[in-house]
Amino acid sequence: MFNFALKMKTIVLSSETKLAVPCVATIGSFDGVHRGHQLVIRMVLERAQRLGLSPMVITFDRQPRQLFDPDFRPQLLSTLQEKTVCLQALGIETLVVLPFTKEMAALSAEAFMRQVLHQQLNVKVLLTGYDNRFGHNRSEGFDDYVRYGNALDIEVLRGDVELMDGETAVSSTVIRRLLAEGGRVELMPDVLTRYYALSGRIVAGQHIGHELGFPTANLEPDDRDKLIPASGAYAVWATLEGGERLPAMMNIGMRPTFEGHSRTLEVHILKEVGDIYGQRLTVEFVSRLRSERRFDSREALMAQLRQDRLAVLDLLNR
C-alpha cells in the first residue's frame, strides 16, 4: 500500500501560490491518517489516475479551534511531520498546508472554493470525507459544495469513511479516547494500520531506574500537543535516530512509589546502547502490560520490573 519511491511536494499556501497542474483533492485535518482517511485518499488516487490528474491533500497547520482558544491542547495523533510521511507513503503527489488565520477562517465555503481551490490550487475534483464541512462557521454542507463546484467547474464527490472496527467507528475522536483513557495501543495496527508512535529527545532524569538496575531514557516529546497514552507500563519498539529498532519497556506516569509529582515518560531499552542523552528517540507502542501502581518497597518494584521485562521480550519476539 505504501509507496516510498514517490517524492511528495509540500506547499505552504501563500498569496503567491498558483498551481498550473490540475488535480483531484481532498481537504481535512487528517489527524492520525487512520484507516478511514486512507480510504478517502485511495479514492483520490484512483480518480486522479483515471482522469490523468495529480492527487492532492489539503490540510491545516493547526487544529482550527486553536486559533480562537489559545489554551486548547488538541491531543494530536500525528504531528504535521508524521502526517507528511504517511501521506507521501500512500502516494500523494502534493500536500498543501493552509496557514489557518482569522482571514482564512472568515472565508465562506463559496469564497474558499473560488479563491483557494479554483484560482490558486487548480482543483478539478474535490472529494469530501464523511460529514466533512469547511468554510466560515461550517454552516454549509455537501449540497452547497456541489452547487458552488458546478459554477467553478469543480466536480464535488462524497467519500464514505465511516468504517467499522467491530462495534467501534474508526475516527480520530474514538482513537484518542482508546489511547488516552485505556491505553489500548494493541488496537492501533488495525485502526491506524501501524503502531502508534511518539518521538522526542532524551533528557536527564533522576537516575532512579539506574539505581534499580533498569536504566531509563527520559523522553521529552517533540510536540507538546502530541497525545500521550494512558499511564502504565508498555511493551514498545525503540529506535534511536539513524539506528536499529530495539526492544524496550516504557513507563508513563507519576512514579507513585517515589512520591513523584509530574508525569514522566521513561524508556528502558533491553540492549546496551551506551550514553544516549541528547539523542532523538522514537517509540512504537505494541501492548500495555499493566496500569501504574504504588509498590510497598523498591524490592517489590524491582520484582515487577523483572516480570515486565520477560513479558516484553515474549510479546516482541512473537
Disulfide bonds with the S-S distance in Angstrom:
none
